[in-house]
Amino acid sequence: MNNYAVKALGEIANTLGIKTLNLRNGDPCHLGILKFDDAQNPEGTNSIICDCTFNDSTTCHITELKLKTLSLPGKLPPELVKLQYLQSM
């Protein structure tokens, strides 16, 4: 996943008030999960799905975010438009 998408994920988390998202422990596309520093958020239900078929399978783009255990209030963050391949959340 490119740095632009990682930065966008951080901005989305910040807008949603998610303070515990950990983007330092590897590429979320290859891990298949979003890591949280907070033990209250089980990793198994907070997943990321990517399409890694771009540029001869060397580039991944986020196509789906699943943040079910976070009970997020409010509106969808405008930063989601930065994830141009996102199809569902």
N, CA, C and O atoms as a printed pandas DataFrame, in Angstrom:
     atom_number atom_name residue_name chain_id  residue_number  x_coord  y_coord  z_coord
0              1         N          MET        A               1    0.853   -1.169    0.000
1              2        CA          MET        A               1    0.000    0.000    0.000
2              3         C          MET        A               1    0.898    1.230    0.000
3              4         O          MET        A               1    1.917    1.256    0.690
4              5         N          ASN        A               2    0.529    2.237   -0.763
5              6        CA          ASN        A               2    1.376    3.418   -0.861
6              7         C          ASN        A               2    1.230    4.342    0.353
7              8         O          ASN        A               2    0.267    4.249    1.114
8              9         N          ASN        A               3    2.195    5.220    0.509
9             10        CA          ASN        A               3    2.207    6.139    1.652
10            11         C          ASN        A               3    1.000    7.062    1.667
11            12         O          ASN        A               3    0.535    7.456    2.736
12            13         N          TYR        A               4    0.489    7.412    0.489
13            14        CA          TYR        A               4   -0.686    8.280    0.393
14            15         C          TYR        A               4   -1.888    7.624    1.074
15            16         O          TYR        A               4   -2.625    8.288    1.801
16            17         N          ALA        A               5   -2.088    6.324    0.841
17            18        CA          ALA        A               5   -3.204    5.602    1.448
18            19         C          ALA        A               5   -3.007    5.448    2.952
19            20         O          ALA        A               5   -3.965    5.552    3.717
20            21         N          VAL        A               6   -1.773    5.200    3.379
21            22        CA          VAL        A               6   -1.488    5.093    4.820
22            23         C          VAL        A               6   -1.790    6.423    5.504
23            24         O          VAL        A               6   -2.397    6.452    6.575
24            25         N          LYS        A               7   -1.365    7.519    4.886
25            26        CA          LYS        A               7   -1.637    8.844    5.443
26            27         C          LYS        A               7   -3.145    9.102    5.489
27            28         O          LYS        A               7   -3.650    9.640    6.475
28            29         N          ALA        A               8   -3.861    8.723    4.434
29            30        CA          ALA        A               8   -5.312    8.898    4.394
30            31         C          ALA        A               8   -5.988    8.102    5.508
31            32         O          ALA        A               8   -6.917    8.600    6.144
32            33         N          LEU        A               9   -5.535    6.869    5.753
33            34        CA          LEU        A               9   -6.094    6.072    6.853
34            35         C          LEU        A               9   -5.895    6.771    8.189
35            36         O          LEU        A               9   -6.798    6.792    9.026
36            37         N          GLY        A              10   -4.714    7.342    8.386
37            38        CA          GLY        A              10   -4.444    8.082    9.617
38            39         C          GLY        A              10   -5.355    9.283    9.766
39            40         O          GLY        A              10   -5.846    9.558   10.861
40            41         N          GLU        A              11   -5.589   10.004    8.677
41            42        CA          GLU        A              11   -6.477   11.168    8.709
42            43         C          GLU        A              11   -7.920   10.749    8.991
43            44         O          GLU        A              11   -8.624   11.414    9.751
44            45         N          ILE        A              12   -8.355    9.657    8.385
45            46        CA          ILE        A              12   -9.710    9.144    8.617
46            47         C          ILE        A              12   -9.875    8.751   10.079
47            48         O          ILE        A              12  -10.880    9.083   10.707
48            49         N          ALA        A              13   -8.890    8.045   10.615
49            50        CA          ALA        A              13   -8.937    7.649   12.025
50            51         C          ALA        A              13   -9.003    8.873   12.928
51            52         O          ALA        A              13   -9.771    8.896   13.889
52            53         N          ASN        A              14   -8.211    9.875   12.627
53            54        CA          ASN        A              14   -8.201   11.095   13.428
54            55         C          ASN        A              14   -9.561   11.786   13.391
55            56         O          ASN        A              14  -10.069   12.205   14.432
56            57         N          THR        A              15  -10.155   11.910   12.207
57            58        CA          THR        A              15  -11.462   12.549   12.067
58            59         C          THR        A              15  -12.538   11.781   12.826
59            60         O          THR        A              15  -13.434   12.384   13.416
60            61         N          LEU        A              16  -12.451   10.452   12.813
61            62        CA          LEU        A              16  -13.428    9.622   13.517
62            63         C          LEU        A              16  -13.164    9.538   15.017
63            64         O          LEU        A              16  -13.960    8.960   15.758
64            65         N          GLY        A              17  -12.060   10.106   15.463
65            66        CA          GLY        A              17  -11.724   10.062   16.882
66            67         C          GLY        A              17  -11.082    8.759   17.313
67            68         O          GLY        A              17  -11.060    8.447   18.504
68            69         N          ILE        A              18  -10.558    7.992   16.364
69            70        CA          ILE        A              18   -9.876    6.736   16.684
70            71         C          ILE        A              18   -8.429    7.081   17.013
71            72         O          ILE        A              18   -7.639    7.398   16.123
72            73         N          LYS        A              19   -8.095    7.020   18.277
73            74        CA          LYS        A              19   -6.762    7.437   18.708
74            75         C          LYS        A              19   -5.778    6.270   18.788
75            76         O          LYS        A              19   -4.577    6.481   18.959
76            77         N          THR        A              20   -6.280    5.045   18.666
77            78        CA          THR        A              20   -5.431    3.880   18.912
78            79         C          THR        A              20   -5.024    3.117   17.652
79            80         O          THR        A              20   -4.426    2.046   17.756
80            81         N          LEU        A              21   -5.334    3.641   16.470
81            82        CA          LEU        A              21   -4.939    2.960   15.237
82            83         C          LEU        A              21   -3.421    2.953   15.125
83            84         O          LEU        A              21   -2.777    3.993   15.265
84            85         N          ASN        A              22   -2.858    1.789   14.873
85            86        CA          ASN        A              22   -1.411    1.633   14.786
86            87         C          ASN        A              22   -1.042    1.263   13.352
87            88         O          ASN        A              22   -1.275    0.137   12.914
88            89         N          LEU        A              23   -0.468    2.212   12.633
89            90        CA          LEU        A              23   -0.054    1.969   11.249
90            91         C          LEU        A              23    1.443    1.716   11.138
91            92         O          LEU        A              23    1.996    1.740   10.038
92            93         N          ARG        A              24    2.100    1.475   12.262
93            94        CA          ARG        A              24    3.550    1.269   12.279
94            95         C          ARG        A              24    3.950   -0.200   12.140
95            96         O          ARG        A              24    5.118   -0.494   11.886
96            97         N          ASN        A              25    3.015   -1.113   12.300
97            98        CA          ASN        A              25    3.355   -2.540   12.350
98            99         C          ASN        A              25    3.126   -3.269   11.037
99           100         O          ASN        A              25    2.582   -4.374   11.033
100          101         N          GLY        A              26    3.520   -2.688    9.954
101          102        CA          GLY        A              26    3.388   -3.364    8.673
102          103         C          GLY        A              26    2.254   -2.828    7.828
103          104         O          GLY        A              26    1.420   -2.049    8.292
104          105         N          ASP        A              27    2.239   -3.250    6.606
105          106        CA          ASP        A              27    1.250   -2.829    5.629
106          107         C          ASP        A              27   -0.101   -3.461    5.960
107          108         O          ASP        A              27   -0.221   -4.686    5.948
108          109         N          PRO        A              28   -1.125   -2.648    6.257
109          110        CA          PRO        A              28   -2.435   -3.211    6.589
110          111         C          PRO        A              28   -3.008   -4.092    5.482
111          112         O          PRO        A              28   -3.734   -5.042    5.774
112          113         N          CYS        A              29   -2.702   -3.800    4.228
113          114        CA          CYS        A              29   -3.213   -4.637    3.133
114          115         C          CYS        A              29   -2.664   -6.055    3.224
115          116         O          CYS        A              29   -3.399   -7.018    3.010
116          117         N          HIS        A              30   -1.404   -6.188    3.533
117          118        CA          HIS        A              30   -0.812   -7.518    3.624
118          119         C          HIS        A              30   -1.161   -8.212    4.937
119          120         O          HIS        A              30   -1.218   -9.440    4.992
120          121         N          LEU        A              31   -1.394   -7.436    5.993
121          122        CA          LEU        A              31   -1.800   -8.020    7.269
122          123         C          LEU        A              31   -3.265   -8.444    7.236
123          124         O          LEU        A              31   -3.642   -9.422    7.881
124          125         N          GLY        A              32   -4.096   -7.708    6.485
125          126        CA          GLY        A              32   -5.524   -8.008    6.409
126          127         C          GLY        A              32   -6.320   -7.494    7.588
127          128         O          GLY        A              32   -7.529   -7.712    7.666
128          129         N          ILE        A              33   -5.656   -6.812    8.506
129          130        CA          ILE        A              33   -6.339   -6.261    9.673
130          131         C          ILE        A              33   -5.805   -4.865    9.960
131          132         O          ILE        A              33   -4.713   -4.499    9.524
132          133         N          LEU        A              34   -6.578   -4.110   10.686
133          134        CA          LEU        A              34   -6.118   -2.820   11.186
134          135         C          LEU        A              34   -5.696   -3.026   12.623
135          136         O          LEU        A              34   -6.492   -3.478   13.446
136          137         N          LYS        A              35   -4.459   -2.703   12.934
137          138        CA          LYS        A              35   -3.919   -2.898   14.280
138          139         C          LYS        A              35   -4.306   -1.721   15.171
139          140         O          LYS        A              35   -4.236   -0.562   14.761
140          141         N          PHE        A              36   -4.713   -2.038   16.389
141          142        CA          PHE        A              36   -5.036   -1.029   17.381
142          143         C          PHE        A              36   -4.179   -1.260   18.613
143          144         O          PHE        A              36   -3.941   -2.402   19.006
144          145         N          ASP        A              37   -3.716   -0.176   19.222
145          146        CA          ASP        A              37   -2.937   -0.289   20.449
146          147         C          ASP        A              37   -3.835   -0.607   21.637
147          148         O          ASP        A              37   -3.350   -1.088   22.661
148          149         N          ASP        A              38   -5.131   -0.349   21.520
149          150        CA          ASP        A              38   -6.105   -0.523   22.589
150          151         C          ASP        A              38   -6.638   -1.954   22.565
151          152         O          ASP        A              38   -7.178   -2.389   21.547
152          153         N          ALA        A              39   -6.499   -2.680   23.650
153          154        CA          ALA        A              39   -6.933   -4.079   23.716
154          155         C          ALA        A              39   -8.451   -4.220   23.633
155          156         O          ALA        A              39   -8.943   -5.327   23.416
156          157         N          GLN        A              40   -9.208   -3.138   23.798
157          158        CA          GLN        A              40  -10.666   -3.203   23.735
158          159         C          GLN        A              40  -11.176   -3.419   22.315
159          160         O          GLN        A              40  -12.353   -3.727   22.124
160          161         N          ASN        A              41  -10.331   -3.268   21.340
161          162        CA          ASN        A              41  -10.743   -3.406   19.948
162          163         C          ASN        A              41  -10.158   -4.683   19.357
163          164         O          ASN        A              41   -9.026   -4.667   18.874
164          165         N          PRO        A              42  -10.902   -5.791   19.382
165          166        CA          PRO        A              42  -10.366   -7.036   18.831
166          167         C          PRO        A              42  -10.061   -6.897   17.345
167          168         O          PRO        A              42  -10.873   -6.375   16.582
168          169         N          GLU        A              43   -8.901   -7.361   16.947
169          170        CA          GLU        A              43   -8.445   -7.189   15.573
170          171         C          GLU        A              43   -9.280   -7.960   14.561
171          172         O          GLU        A              43   -9.420   -7.521   13.420
172          173         N          GLY        A              44   -9.832   -9.086   14.951
173          174        CA          GLY        A              44  -10.520   -9.946   14.005
174          175         C          GLY        A              44  -11.696   -9.313   13.290
175          176         O          GLY        A              44  -12.006   -9.715   12.168
176          177         N          THR        A              45  -12.365   -8.339   13.890
177          178        CA          THR        A              45  -13.534   -7.744   13.258
178          179         C          THR        A              45  -13.254   -6.362   12.701
179          180         O          THR        A              45  -14.160   -5.726   12.162
180          181         N          ASN        A              46  -12.053   -5.890   12.812
181          182        CA          ASN        A              46  -11.649   -4.620   12.221
182          183         C          ASN        A              46  -10.682   -4.952   11.104
183          184         O          ASN        A              46   -9.471   -5.023   11.315
184          185         N          SER        A              47  -11.220   -5.152    9.922
185          186        CA          SER        A              47  -10.380   -5.643    8.838
186          187         C          SER        A              47  -10.310   -4.660    7.684
187          188         O          SER        A              47  -11.096   -3.719    7.573
188          189         N          ILE        A              48   -9.350   -4.920    6.847
189          190        CA          ILE        A              48   -9.136   -4.136    5.644
190          191         C          ILE        A              48   -8.999   -5.127    4.497
191          192         O          ILE        A              48   -8.289   -6.127    4.605
192          193         N          ILE        A              49   -9.683   -4.840    3.408
193          194        CA          ILE        A              49   -9.591   -5.696    2.234
194          195         C          ILE        A              49   -9.026   -4.858    1.100
195          196         O          ILE        A              49   -9.470   -3.737    0.848
196          197         N          CYS        A              50   -8.052   -5.418    0.433
197          198        CA          CYS        A              50   -7.355   -4.685   -0.620
198          199         C          CYS        A              50   -7.338   -5.484   -1.913
199          200         O          CYS        A              50   -7.423   -6.712   -1.915
200          201         N          ASP        A              51   -7.227   -4.762   -2.989
201          202        CA          ASP        A              51   -7.020   -5.361   -4.305
202          203         C          ASP        A              51   -5.552   -5.140   -4.647
203          204         O          ASP        A              51   -5.118   -4.003   -4.829
204          205         N          CYS        A              52   -4.800   -6.208   -4.732
205          206        CA          CYS        A              52   -3.350   -6.119   -4.967
206          207         C          CYS        A              52   -2.969   -6.574   -6.373
207          208         O          CYS        A              52   -1.902   -7.153   -6.575
208          209         N          THR        A              53   -3.829   -6.315   -7.326
209          210        CA          THR        A              53   -3.572   -6.761   -8.694
210          211         C          THR        A              53   -3.016   -5.662   -9.597
211          212         O          THR        A              53   -2.882   -5.867  -10.803
212          213         N          PHE        A              54   -2.698   -4.520   -9.043
213          214        CA          PHE        A              54   -2.208   -3.401   -9.842
214          215         C          PHE        A              54   -0.697   -3.502  -10.052
215          216         O          PHE        A              54    0.019   -4.037   -9.205
216          217         N          ASN        A              55   -0.225   -2.993  -11.171
217          218        CA          ASN        A              55    1.214   -2.959  -11.487
218          219         C          ASN        A              55    1.872   -4.325  -11.306
219          220         O          ASN        A              55    2.837   -4.466  -10.555
220          221         N          ASP        A              56    1.343   -5.316  -11.997
221          222        CA          ASP        A              56    1.877   -6.685  -11.898
222          223         C          ASP        A              56    1.890   -7.196  -10.462
223          224         O          ASP        A              56    2.853   -7.824  -10.021
224          225         N          SER        A              57    0.814   -6.921   -9.747
225          226        CA          SER        A              57    0.614   -7.371   -8.359
226          227         C          SER        A              57    1.637   -6.796   -7.386
227          228         O          SER        A              57    1.974   -7.440   -6.392
228          229         N          THR        A              58    2.132   -5.600   -7.659
229          230        CA          THR        A              58    3.075   -4.952   -6.744
230          231         C          THR        A              58    2.443   -3.789   -5.990
231          232         O          THR        A              58    3.054   -3.242   -5.072
232          233         N          THR        A              59    1.220   -3.405   -6.369
233          234        CA          THR        A              59    0.547   -2.277   -5.731
234          235         C          THR        A              59   -0.819   -2.711   -5.227
235          236         O          THR        A              59   -1.578   -3.363   -5.943
236          237         N          CYS        A              60   -1.127   -2.341   -3.977
237          238        CA          CYS        A              60   -2.420   -2.656   -3.372
238          239         C          CYS        A              60   -3.222   -1.376   -3.160
239          240         O          CYS        A              60   -2.664   -0.321   -2.858
240          241         N          HIS        A              61   -4.537   -1.486   -3.323
241          242        CA          HIS        A              61   -5.446   -0.383   -3.036
242          243         C          HIS        A              61   -6.550   -0.892   -2.114
243          244         O          HIS        A              61   -7.052   -2.001   -2.294
244          245         N          ILE        A              62   -6.924   -0.085   -1.134
245          246        CA          ILE        A              62   -7.974   -0.446   -0.183
246          247         C          ILE        A              62   -9.317   -0.439   -0.903
247          248         O          ILE        A              62   -9.686    0.551   -1.535
248          249         N          THR        A              63  -10.050   -1.555   -0.804
249          250        CA          THR        A              63  -11.375   -1.631   -1.405
250          251         C          THR        A              63  -12.480   -1.739   -0.361
251          252         O          THR        A              63  -13.642   -1.464   -0.663
252          253         N          GLU        A              64  -12.135   -2.137    0.865
253          254        CA          GLU        A              64  -13.154   -2.296    1.899
254          255         C          GLU        A              64  -12.547   -2.098    3.282
255          256         O          GLU        A              64  -11.443   -2.566    3.564
256          257         N          LEU        A              65  -13.283   -1.400    4.136
257          258        CA          LEU        A              65  -12.912   -1.234    5.544
258          259         C          LEU        A              65  -14.043   -1.781    6.398
259          260         O          LEU        A              65  -15.211   -1.477    6.153
260          261         N          LYS        A              66  -13.708   -2.584    7.396
261          262        CA          LYS        A              66  -14.700   -3.103    8.336
262          263         C          LYS        A              66  -14.277   -2.668    9.734
263          264         O          LYS        A              66  -13.267   -3.131   10.263
264          265         N          LEU        A              67  -15.057   -1.776   10.318
265          266        CA          LEU        A              67  -14.736   -1.212   11.635
266          267         C          LEU        A              67  -15.883   -1.469   12.602
267          268         O          LEU        A              67  -16.313   -0.560   13.312
268          269         N          LYS        A              68  -16.375   -2.689   12.635
269          270        CA          LYS        A              68  -17.592   -3.026   13.369
270          271         C          LYS        A              68  -17.506   -2.845   14.878
271          272         O          LYS        A              68  -18.493   -2.444   15.495
272          273         N          THR        A              69  -16.389   -3.121   15.478
273          274        CA          THR        A              69  -16.326   -3.105   16.946
274          275         C          THR        A              69  -16.083   -1.724   17.531
275          276         O          THR        A              69  -16.032   -1.576   18.752
276          277         N          LEU        A              70  -15.933   -0.720   16.696
277          278        CA          LEU        A              70  -15.570    0.602   17.199
278          279         C          LEU        A              70  -16.758    1.463   17.594
279          280         O          LEU        A              70  -16.566    2.488   18.248
280          281         N          SER        A              71  -17.980    1.088   17.222
281          282        CA          SER        A              71  -19.184    1.863   17.553
282          283         C          SER        A              71  -18.980    3.343   17.259
283          284         O          SER        A              71  -19.118    4.185   18.146
284          285         N          LEU        A              72  -18.658    3.647   16.032
285          286        CA          LEU        A              72  -18.313    5.013   15.651
286          287         C          LEU        A              72  -19.551    5.885   15.485
287          288         O          LEU        A              72  -20.481    5.509   14.772
288          289         N          PRO        A              73  -19.570    7.050   16.139
289          290        CA          PRO        A              73  -20.686    7.981   15.988
290          291         C          PRO        A              73  -20.421    8.964   14.846
291          292         O          PRO        A              73  -19.295    9.072   14.359
292          293         N          GLY        A              74  -21.441    9.661   14.434
293          294        CA          GLY        A              74  -21.261   10.783   13.521
294          295         C          GLY        A              74  -21.307   10.443   12.053
295          296         O          GLY        A              74  -21.779    9.382   11.645
296          297         N          LYS        A              75  -20.801   11.380   11.269
297          298        CA          LYS        A              75  -20.843   11.305    9.814
298          299         C          LYS        A              75  -19.598   10.618    9.262
299          300         O          LYS        A              75  -18.588   10.463    9.949
300          301         N          LEU        A              76  -19.702   10.216    8.010
301          302        CA          LEU        A              76  -18.525    9.674    7.333
302          303         C          LEU        A              76  -17.524   10.797    7.112
303          304         O          LEU        A              76  -17.906   11.898    6.715
304          305         N          PRO        A              77  -16.256   10.534    7.362
305          306        CA          PRO        A              77  -15.252   11.586    7.201
306          307         C          PRO        A              77  -15.009   11.913    5.725
307          308         O          PRO        A              77  -14.992   11.012    4.886
308          309         N          PRO        A              78  -14.822   13.193    5.409
309          310        CA          PRO        A              78  -14.579   13.579    4.017
310          311         C          PRO        A              78  -13.275   13.011    3.458
311          312         O          PRO        A              78  -13.113   12.930    2.241
312          313         N          GLU        A              79  -12.349   12.619    4.323
313          314        CA          GLU        A              79  -11.069   12.059    3.878
314          315         C          GLU        A              79  -11.227   10.717    3.164
315          316         O          GLU        A              79  -10.289   10.249    2.519
316          317         N          LEU        A              80  -12.403   10.094    3.271
317          318        CA          LEU        A              80  -12.633    8.821    2.578
318          319         C          LEU        A              80  -12.453    8.952    1.070
319          320         O          LEU        A              80  -12.133    7.970    0.399
320          321         N          VAL        A              81  -12.656   10.154    0.527
321          322        CA          VAL        A              81  -12.489   10.331   -0.925
322          323         C          VAL        A              81  -11.038   10.116   -1.350
323          324         O          VAL        A              81  -10.769    9.888   -2.529
324          325         N          LYS        A              82  -10.109   10.187   -0.408
325          326        CA          LYS        A              82   -8.697    9.951   -0.726
326          327         C          LYS        A              82   -8.415    8.476   -1.005
327          328         O          LYS        A              82   -7.400    8.131   -1.611
328          329         N          LEU        A              83   -9.318    7.617   -0.560
329          330        CA          LEU        A              83   -9.193    6.182   -0.842
330          331         C          LEU        A              83  -10.046    5.897   -2.074
331          332         O          LEU        A              83  -11.155    5.375   -1.963
332          333         N          GLN        A              84   -9.528    6.238   -3.232
333          334        CA          GLN        A              84  -10.314    6.236   -4.461
334          335         C          GLN        A              84  -10.787    4.859   -4.915
335          336         O          GLN        A              84  -11.660    4.771   -5.778
336          337         N          TYR        A              85  -10.238    3.789   -4.361
337          338        CA          TYR        A              85  -10.669    2.446   -4.733
338          339         C          TYR        A              85  -11.620    1.837   -3.701
339          340         O          TYR        A              85  -12.057    0.698   -3.865
340          341         N          LEU        A              86  -11.944    2.575   -2.649
341          342        CA          LEU        A              86  -12.829    2.082   -1.597
342          343         C          LEU        A              86  -14.227    1.844   -2.161
343          344         O          LEU        A              86  -14.816    2.729   -2.783
344          345         N          GLN        A              87  -14.751    0.634   -1.936
345          346        CA          GLN        A              87  -16.074    0.277   -2.439
346          347         C          GLN        A              87  -17.093    0.111   -1.328
347          348         O          GLN        A              87  -18.287    0.304   -1.560
348          349         N          SER        A              88  -16.654   -0.241   -0.125
349          350        CA          SER        A              88  -17.598   -0.384    0.983
350          351         C          SER        A              88  -16.896   -0.174    2.311
351          352         O          SER        A              88  -15.685   -0.344    2.456
352          353         N          MET        A              89  -17.733    0.209    3.278
353          354        CA          MET        A              89  -17.222    0.453    4.630
354          355         C          MET        A              89  -18.246   -0.042    5.615
355          356         O          MET        A              89  -18.037    0.058    6.824
